[in-house]
Each structure stands twice: as structure tokens, then as C-alpha cells.
Amino acid sequence: MGMALMKEGMTMREELEGMPMRRLREIVRETHEDHDPEAARVFVNRILDMEVERRTWYAHENPGYQPFSSAAKLGEHPGGGTAAADPLVLAYDRGIRLHAAHEEARQFLEHARLTPRSLLAALIQAAKTDRRVTGPWGKSYDQIAANVGPYAQSLGFSPGVMHGKTLVCYDTIKHEKDSRVWFEKVETKHVVPLFKNAQALKDAAKQARVQLLLLARL
């Protein structure tokens, strides 16, 4: 019984992954009669894969780059999906680098209003999901967190995001004079990395995915 249910579940996921974006978007909504909770996760995964694709596609047109997607995993079609029937895959078969689905993915993420930090983490995670990936994306999360600049740049983020953020803090200075004691707060600024370590990066990506899942179900 357990194996039968597992097989049925795998078949359902494969069916969801093979759906065109518009149909998948429909059944993601909780109000749809054919709603499936797994559909939201598949939808969010594909949205993030396509956004990685959209943000990096221009590099494929430059000399020295191969015409495949950095979002696609080993053995998969461009865009990161395995379904040959997906419109994005068909567009690639016709040599079209950008498809309307890319724009839909961009608009969905824009509507989600994620913080740049959370969005960057989610896109990094989407780009390196497969352990077989090689090159810069094959590095560990700790290595990426320690040098996130090149990854942010390749994903189209501004230099301000790449170099971390400045936190405004207040240090308390104690003054003593003639038996009088008083305290003064002095504003200080500390530049901190976007992600302290791998866990911080993964936590930010998880936060982004939760927001996207909630939005997708509306």
C-alpha cells in the first residue's frame, strides 16, 4: 500500500512538473476545484528557475558562452524543468531565449515584494539546487555566503546589495566628572555581510519561499 501511494505521489508530481505554467497557476489557487497542495511548491520552484534564467540569459548570447541555461540542471531542459511539453522548453527548441513565461515569473516575483536579500537567497538556492552542478554554483553555501558579490552581480543585483548592508547602531559612552555621571549615546555604523554563513542564506531563501507559496495560493 505504501509503495502504491509513493508511486502515485511521484506520478502526480511529474504531472504537475509537466503542466504549462498557466494551467499550473490555476490549480495552485486554493479556490480551484482541482487544487493540489504540491502544485504550489512546483509552481514556486519553476518561477524561481525562470527568474534565474531571465537574469542570466544575456550571458549566453556573448562569445565564449554555451547556449544552455545556468538554471537547468544536468540532464534537464533549459529553465530547470524536465517536461518537454512545457512552453518554455518549446520556445528554446525554436531558439527563443526569452519567453512570455519569463515575464510572468518576473511580474509574480515583483508582486511578492520580497526584500532584495530574501530574493537573492532564493535565486542562489534555485541556481544550485542540483548537487551535480559545477563551476561557481557548485561551491558550498558557506563559500557563497563568504563571497556573495559575484553571485549577486551575475543575477543582476546592484553593487549596493553585493557589498552587504550598513547597520546603524548606538554605542553608550559613560562620562564622569566632579562626582557627576552621565551617559551619551553615539551613533555608529557597522558594515555587515548579507549572509553570515550558509544557514543564514538558507533561512533567507526559506523565508522567501514561504512568502511566495502563500501568494501563489491566493
NORWO-V118481 format. One record per residue. RES is the residue in one small letter. SS is DSSP state (~ for helix, > for strand, _ for the rest). PHI is phi in radians with two decimals (none if undefined). D_LAST is the distance of its C-alpha to the last C-alpha in Angstrom with 1 decimal. Layout:
res=<RES | RES>
ss=<SS | SS>
phi=<PHI | PHI>
d_last=<D_LAST | D_LAST>
This chain:
res=<m | g | m | a | l | m | k | e | g | m | t | m | r | e | e | l | e | g | m | p | m | r | r | l | r | e | i | v | r | e | t | h | e | d | h | d | p | e | a | a | r | v | f | v | n | r | i | l | d | m | e | v | e | r | r | t | w | y | a | h | e | n | p | g | y | q | p | f | s | s | a | a | k | l | g | e | h | p | g | g | g | t | a | a | a | d | p | l | v | l | a | y | d | r | g | i | r | l | h | a | a | h | e | e | a | r | q | f | l | e | h | a | r | l | t | p | r | s | l | l | a | a | l | i | q | a | a | k | t | d | r | r | v | t | g | p | w | g | k | s | y | d | q | i | a | a | n | v | g | p | y | a | q | s | l | g | f | s | p | g | v | m | h | g | k | t | l | v | c | y | d | t | i | k | h | e | k | d | s | r | v | w | f | e | k | v | e | t | k | h | v | v | p | l | f | k | n | a | q | a | l | k | d | a | a | k | q | a | r | v | q | l | l | l | l | a | r | l>
ss=<_ | ~ | ~ | ~ | ~ | ~ | ~ | ~ | ~ | ~ | ~ | ~ | ~ | ~ | ~ | ~ | ~ | _ | _ | _ | ~ | ~ | ~ | ~ | ~ | ~ | ~ | ~ | _ | _ | _ | _ | _ | _ | _ | _ | ~ | ~ | ~ | ~ | ~ | ~ | ~ | ~ | ~ | ~ | ~ | ~ | ~ | ~ | ~ | ~ | ~ | ~ | ~ | ~ | ~ | ~ | ~ | ~ | _ | _ | _ | _ | _ | _ | _ | _ | _ | _ | _ | _ | _ | _ | _ | _ | _ | _ | _ | _ | _ | _ | _ | _ | _ | _ | ~ | ~ | ~ | ~ | ~ | ~ | ~ | _ | _ | _ | _ | _ | _ | ~ | ~ | ~ | ~ | ~ | ~ | ~ | ~ | ~ | ~ | ~ | ~ | ~ | _ | _ | _ | ~ | ~ | ~ | ~ | ~ | ~ | ~ | ~ | ~ | ~ | ~ | ~ | _ | _ | _ | _ | _ | _ | _ | ~ | ~ | ~ | ~ | _ | _ | ~ | ~ | ~ | ~ | ~ | ~ | _ | _ | ~ | ~ | ~ | ~ | ~ | ~ | _ | _ | _ | _ | ~ | ~ | ~ | ~ | _ | _ | > | > | > | > | > | > | > | > | > | > | > | > | > | _ | _ | > | > | > | > | > | > | > | > | > | > | > | > | > | _ | _ | _ | _ | _ | ~ | ~ | ~ | ~ | ~ | ~ | ~ | ~ | ~ | ~ | ~ | ~ | ~ | ~ | ~ | ~ | ~ | ~ | ~ | _ | _>
phi=<none | -1.05 | -1.13 | -1.12 | -1.15 | -1.11 | -1.11 | -1.10 | -1.12 | -1.11 | -1.13 | -1.12 | -1.13 | -1.08 | -1.15 | -1.13 | -1.17 | -1.59 | -1.34 | -1.07 | -0.97 | -1.10 | -1.17 | -1.08 | -1.06 | -1.13 | -1.39 | -1.18 | -1.13 | -1.13 | -1.40 | -1.33 | -1.13 | -1.77 | -1.01 | -2.30 | -0.96 | -1.19 | -1.06 | -1.11 | -1.16 | -1.12 | -1.10 | -1.11 | -1.02 | -1.24 | -1.03 | -1.19 | -1.05 | -1.22 | -1.22 | -1.05 | -1.05 | -1.10 | -1.32 | -2.05 | -1.07 | -1.06 | -1.13 | -1.24 | -1.53 | -1.52 | -1.00 | 1.65 | -1.91 | -1.61 | -1.37 | -2.36 | -1.57 | -1.25 | -1.44 | -1.35 | -1.61 | -0.97 | 1.46 | -1.92 | -1.34 | -0.95 | 1.70 | 1.58 | -1.73 | -1.81 | -1.59 | -1.21 | -1.47 | -1.11 | -0.98 | -1.12 | -1.17 | -1.09 | -1.10 | -1.15 | -1.06 | -1.58 | 1.46 | -1.56 | -1.36 | -2.01 | -2.17 | -1.00 | -1.10 | -1.06 | -1.16 | -1.11 | -1.12 | -1.06 | -1.14 | -1.10 | -1.18 | -1.13 | -1.15 | -1.21 | 0.95 | -1.22 | -1.20 | -0.95 | -1.10 | -1.17 | -1.12 | -1.04 | -1.08 | -1.14 | -1.23 | -1.08 | -1.10 | -1.13 | -1.30 | -2.14 | -1.03 | -1.38 | -1.18 | -1.46 | -1.11 | -2.07 | 1.32 | -0.97 | -1.26 | -1.45 | -1.24 | -1.23 | -1.09 | -1.10 | -1.14 | -1.17 | -1.08 | -1.29 | -2.53 | -1.35 | -0.89 | -1.05 | -1.26 | -1.10 | -1.12 | -1.18 | -1.72 | 1.47 | -1.47 | -1.28 | -0.98 | -1.07 | -1.27 | -1.06 | -1.61 | 1.54 | -2.30 | -1.80 | -1.74 | -1.60 | -2.13 | -2.25 | -1.69 | -1.73 | -1.90 | -1.63 | -2.01 | -2.36 | -2.77 | 0.89 | 1.16 | -1.74 | -2.25 | -2.54 | -2.06 | -2.16 | -1.62 | -2.03 | -1.27 | -2.28 | -2.18 | -2.21 | -1.57 | -2.09 | -1.20 | -1.04 | -2.25 | -1.11 | -2.80 | -1.05 | -1.12 | -1.11 | -1.13 | -1.15 | -1.10 | -1.15 | -1.14 | -1.10 | -1.05 | -1.12 | -1.12 | -1.08 | -1.07 | -1.20 | -1.12 | -1.09 | -1.15 | -1.09 | -1.41 | -1.22>
d_last=<33.7 | 32.0 | 32.8 | 31.5 | 28.1 | 28.1 | 29.0 | 26.4 | 23.7 | 25.1 | 25.2 | 21.6 | 20.7 | 23.2 | 21.7 | 18.2 | 20.0 | 22.0 | 19.2 | 19.0 | 16.0 | 14.8 | 15.0 | 13.4 | 10.3 | 10.2 | 10.7 | 8.3 | 5.5 | 6.7 | 7.9 | 10.1 | 13.6 | 14.3 | 11.4 | 13.2 | 12.3 | 14.6 | 12.8 | 10.4 | 13.7 | 15.5 | 13.0 | 13.2 | 17.0 | 17.5 | 15.8 | 18.1 | 21.0 | 20.8 | 20.6 | 23.7 | 25.2 | 24.7 | 26.1 | 29.1 | 29.9 | 32.6 | 34.8 | 35.1 | 36.9 | 39.5 | 42.8 | 42.9 | 39.4 | 38.5 | 36.0 | 33.4 | 30.2 | 30.1 | 26.6 | 28.1 | 29.6 | 33.0 | 33.3 | 29.9 | 29.1 | 28.2 | 24.6 | 24.8 | 23.9 | 26.3 | 25.4 | 28.0 | 26.1 | 23.3 | 23.7 | 24.1 | 27.0 | 28.6 | 28.5 | 30.3 | 32.8 | 33.6 | 34.1 | 31.1 | 30.0 | 26.9 | 24.5 | 21.8 | 19.3 | 20.5 | 19.7 | 16.1 | 15.8 | 17.6 | 15.4 | 12.1 | 14.2 | 15.6 | 12.4 | 11.7 | 15.1 | 16.5 | 20.1 | 22.6 | 23.9 | 20.7 | 19.9 | 23.5 | 23.5 | 20.5 | 22.3 | 25.6 | 24.3 | 22.8 | 26.2 | 28.3 | 26.4 | 29.3 | 32.4 | 34.6 | 33.6 | 36.7 | 37.7 | 36.1 | 32.8 | 34.8 | 35.8 | 34.6 | 31.8 | 34.6 | 36.4 | 33.4 | 32.7 | 36.4 | 36.4 | 32.9 | 34.3 | 34.9 | 31.5 | 29.8 | 32.2 | 31.5 | 27.8 | 28.6 | 28.2 | 30.8 | 34.0 | 32.9 | 30.1 | 32.5 | 35.1 | 33.0 | 32.6 | 35.1 | 34.7 | 36.7 | 38.7 | 41.5 | 44.7 | 47.0 | 50.7 | 53.4 | 56.4 | 59.7 | 62.8 | 65.8 | 64.2 | 61.1 | 57.7 | 54.5 | 51.2 | 49.6 | 46.1 | 46.0 | 42.9 | 42.7 | 40.3 | 39.4 | 37.8 | 35.7 | 34.1 | 30.4 | 30.4 | 33.2 | 33.0 | 31.1 | 29.2 | 28.1 | 26.8 | 24.9 | 23.5 | 22.2 | 20.6 | 19.0 | 17.6 | 16.1 | 14.6 | 13.1 | 11.4 | 10.3 | 9.1 | 6.9 | 5.5 | 5.6 | 3.8 | 0.0>
